[in-house]
Amino acid sequence: MKLDFTREEETFRDEVRNFLAENLSGDLRAYARRMTSVYSSKEIALEWQRILVRQGWAAPSWPAEYGGTGWSVAKRYIFDVEMARAGAPGLSPMGIGMCGPALIGHGSKAQKDYYLPRILSAEDYWCQGYSEPHAGSDLAALTMSAVDDGDAYVCNGSKIWTTHAHEANMMFCLVRTDTSGKPQQGITFILIDMTAPGVRVDPILMLSGEHIQNAVFFTDLRVPKANVIGKVNEGWTVAKYLLEFERGGSAYGPRLLARLRSLRRTASEEGLLDADLARKLSRAEADAQTLEAAELQMMSELAGGGTPGLKASMMKILGTQLSQHLTELALELAGAYAAPFQPHHTSPGGPVPGFEGLNTPLVGPESAVTASAKYLNDRAGSIYAGSNEIQRGILSKGQLGL
Ligand SMILES: Cc1cc2nc3c(=O)[nH]c(=O)nc-3n(C[C@H](O)[C@H](O)[C@H](O)COP(=O)(O)OP(=O)(O)OC[C@H]3O[C@@H](n4cnc5c(N)ncnc54)[C@H](O)[C@@H]3O)c2cc1C
């Protein structure tokens, strides 16, 4: 196994650093510092996406022929690390990160030619319609129906927790086209125009007050058959491919280390770095460094042609646990200043009803203002993208043979 970067990769790192120094504006950095969830607002995500598209770097995991970078695994990792170190805001994960790979892996040429450029140009803004009220961890239990009707499917049912559904014009969605076989059979992966008649989007507000997630209801919605990705009744294959993509290959370690550096700086500037806090920060730092080393190991295996497999589950558990722990440390640091609810002084991932345009002055230090919202939002990290209990189940079966 090789964990060192080559000279060419180190040169690439310099190129990325120079690009970030020139293109990641102070405003974008300041926005990212005040983010309260993992989601940037649509406006900011698209602003940053346009800059990356101009550079040809918006879709690191796509092959070059589709407008991606065609980078090696190592270069993608370096890019991720440098983005984290520079404090860049994230892009919306659903288009470039999820729907794009599904299209590249399973779409027809016509579908790729049409949708991929629109994902990059942000003409289409995507949401993911997988979970339903009774089908989350047990995704194969989904019941949203799609009934064959000539050149279209007629869809009825609902989706829940759908991130960005209120801002998206497109959804990639799992529907049931057959109920006769096993639950995993009879599922089809389709693309839905969210502006079509028969789609209703209701907000779900997070504990932090942000409107990012939604419940979506479909009544007699007609979806053209041309919008099926892959084969009818074989959507589970596409879904599984995407879920592995969603879990694997994240650079948790560098992001966590960047957050730890910022916590340490705040603690020291505010005279709060006592022995107890220093010990907690050091322990967290050791954990983040361990995670980073494991990520480098995984990257080296991927570069050798391996797949994330079980390691993706391990990273997801460790990364989200540690992330939640850091929000607890941040809350401890903020102390009483975590209490005032002042989302208008933060960068929420979506509107906070009642607080838009409010102009009351900041209460407490700027470093404390995101602490409670981040703490609340980060509880979701161990639930979405396959809950941590499910990941532990995967590990206990696959690794320990239980
Ligand atoms: C902030 C946020 C954003 C999301 N965005 C999207 C989105 O954009 N699109 C989308 O489709 N979905 C989205 N989701 C939904 C997410 O994928 C589901 O919440 C997740 O899959 C868990 O499903 P559930 O909520 O139905 O919980 P359940 O599956 O009902 O689980 C409840 C609890 O039981 C545990 N549990 C369930 N089964 C097992 C088992 N077999 N073994 C051990 N423990 C088990 C779970 O770990 C969990 O703790 C989002 C969720 C959140 C919180």
Ligand as a Chemical Component Dictionary entry (heavy atoms), coordinates in Angstrom:
data_LIG
# 
_chem_comp.id                   LIG 
_chem_comp.type                 NON-POLYMER 
_chem_comp.pdbx_formal_charge   0 
_chem_comp.three_letter_code    LIG 
# 
loop_
_chem_comp_atom.comp_id 
_chem_comp_atom.atom_id 
_chem_comp_atom.alt_atom_id 
_chem_comp_atom.type_symbol 
_chem_comp_atom.charge 
_chem_comp_atom.model_Cartn_x 
_chem_comp_atom.model_Cartn_y 
_chem_comp_atom.model_Cartn_z 
_chem_comp_atom.pdbx_ordinal 
LIG C1  C1  C 0 -31.652 15.881 7.385  1  
LIG C2  C2  C 0 -32.134 14.723 6.575  2  
LIG C3  C3  C 0 -32.101 14.814 5.192  3  
LIG C4  C4  C 0 -32.580 13.771 4.417  4  
LIG N1  N1  N 0 -32.616 13.919 3.047  5  
LIG C5  C5  C 0 -33.192 12.944 2.295  6  
LIG C6  C6  C 0 -33.361 13.124 0.900  7  
LIG O1  O1  O 0 -32.987 14.148 0.320  8  
LIG N2  N2  N 0 -33.968 12.145 0.199  9  
LIG C7  C7  C 0 -34.398 10.985 0.776  10 
LIG O2  O2  O 0 -34.911 10.123 0.074  11 
LIG N3  N3  N 0 -34.275 10.788 2.111  12 
LIG C8  C8  C 0 -33.687 11.737 2.881  13 
LIG N4  N4  N 0 -33.563 11.570 4.236  14 
LIG C9  C9  C 0 -34.135 10.361 4.844  15 
LIG C10 C10 C 0 -33.111 9.390  5.363  16 
LIG O3  O3  O 0 -32.528 8.679  4.320  17 
LIG C11 C11 C 0 -33.861 8.477  6.358  18 
LIG O4  O4  O 0 -34.208 9.269  7.467  19 
LIG C12 C12 C 0 -33.022 7.307  6.804  20 
LIG O5  O5  O 0 -32.862 6.393  5.745  21 
LIG C13 C13 C 0 -33.672 6.578  8.006  22 
LIG O6  O6  O 0 -34.979 6.212  7.717  23 
LIG P1  P1  P 0 -36.176 6.623  8.675  24 
LIG O7  O7  O 0 -36.090 8.079  8.968  25 
LIG O8  O8  O 0 -37.440 6.113  8.066  26 
LIG O9  O9  O 0 -35.916 5.867  10.049 27 
LIG P2  P2  P 0 -36.201 4.337  10.333 28 
LIG O10 O10 O 0 -35.721 3.503  9.208  29 
LIG O11 O11 O 0 -37.633 4.187  10.739 30 
LIG O12 O12 O 0 -35.278 4.066  11.571 31 
LIG C14 C14 C 0 -35.614 4.517  12.892 32 
LIG C15 C15 C 0 -34.506 4.046  13.833 33 
LIG O13 O13 O 0 -34.429 2.620  13.844 34 
LIG C16 C16 C 0 -33.121 2.182  13.493 35 
LIG N5  N5  N 0 -33.217 0.980  12.643 36 
LIG C17 C17 C 0 -34.022 0.795  11.566 37 
LIG N6  N6  N 0 -33.812 -0.416 11.025 38 
LIG C18 C18 C 0 -32.835 -1.003 11.769 39 
LIG C19 C19 C 0 -32.172 -2.283 11.700 40 
LIG N7  N7  N 0 -32.445 -3.151 10.743 41 
LIG N8  N8  N 0 -31.212 -2.530 12.618 42 
LIG C20 C20 C 0 -30.904 -1.640 13.596 43 
LIG N9  N9  N 0 -31.511 -0.425 13.715 44 
LIG C21 C21 C 0 -32.461 -0.118 12.810 45 
LIG C22 C22 C 0 -32.519 3.328  12.696 46 
LIG O14 O14 O 0 -31.112 3.334  12.747 47 
LIG C23 C23 C 0 -33.112 4.532  13.400 48 
LIG O15 O15 O 0 -32.354 4.840  14.543 49 
LIG C24 C24 C 0 -33.068 12.591 5.034  50 
LIG C25 C25 C 0 -33.072 12.494 6.428  51 
LIG C26 C26 C 0 -32.618 13.548 7.199  52 
LIG C27 C27 C 0 -32.680 13.407 8.696  53 
# 
loop_
_chem_comp_bond.comp_id 
_chem_comp_bond.atom_id_1 
_chem_comp_bond.atom_id_2 
_chem_comp_bond.value_order 
_chem_comp_bond.pdbx_ordinal 
LIG C1  C2  SING 1  
LIG C2  C3  SING 2  
LIG C2  C26 DOUB 3  
LIG C3  C4  DOUB 4  
LIG C4  N1  SING 5  
LIG C4  C24 SING 6  
LIG N1  C5  DOUB 7  
LIG C5  C6  SING 8  
LIG C5  C8  SING 9  
LIG C6  O1  DOUB 10 
LIG C6  N2  SING 11 
LIG N2  C7  SING 12 
LIG C7  O2  DOUB 13 
LIG C7  N3  SING 14 
LIG N3  C8  DOUB 15 
LIG C8  N4  SING 16 
LIG N4  C9  SING 17 
LIG N4  C24 SING 18 
LIG C9  C10 SING 19 
LIG C10 O3  SING 20 
LIG C10 C11 SING 21 
LIG C11 O4  SING 22 
LIG C11 C12 SING 23 
LIG C12 O5  SING 24 
LIG C12 C13 SING 25 
LIG C13 O6  SING 26 
LIG O6  P1  SING 27 
LIG P1  O7  DOUB 28 
LIG P1  O8  SING 29 
LIG P1  O9  SING 30 
LIG O9  P2  SING 31 
LIG P2  O10 DOUB 32 
LIG P2  O11 SING 33 
LIG P2  O12 SING 34 
LIG O12 C14 SING 35 
LIG C14 C15 SING 36 
LIG C15 O13 SING 37 
LIG C15 C23 SING 38 
LIG O13 C16 SING 39 
LIG C16 N5  SING 40 
LIG C16 C22 SING 41 
LIG N5  C17 SING 42 
LIG N5  C21 SING 43 
LIG C17 N6  DOUB 44 
LIG N6  C18 SING 45 
LIG C18 C19 SING 46 
LIG C18 C21 DOUB 47 
LIG C19 N7  SING 48 
LIG C19 N8  DOUB 49 
LIG N8  C20 SING 50 
LIG C20 N9  DOUB 51 
LIG N9  C21 SING 52 
LIG C22 O14 SING 53 
LIG C22 C23 SING 54 
LIG C23 O15 SING 55 
LIG C24 C25 DOUB 56 
LIG C25 C26 SING 57 
LIG C26 C27 SING 58 
# 
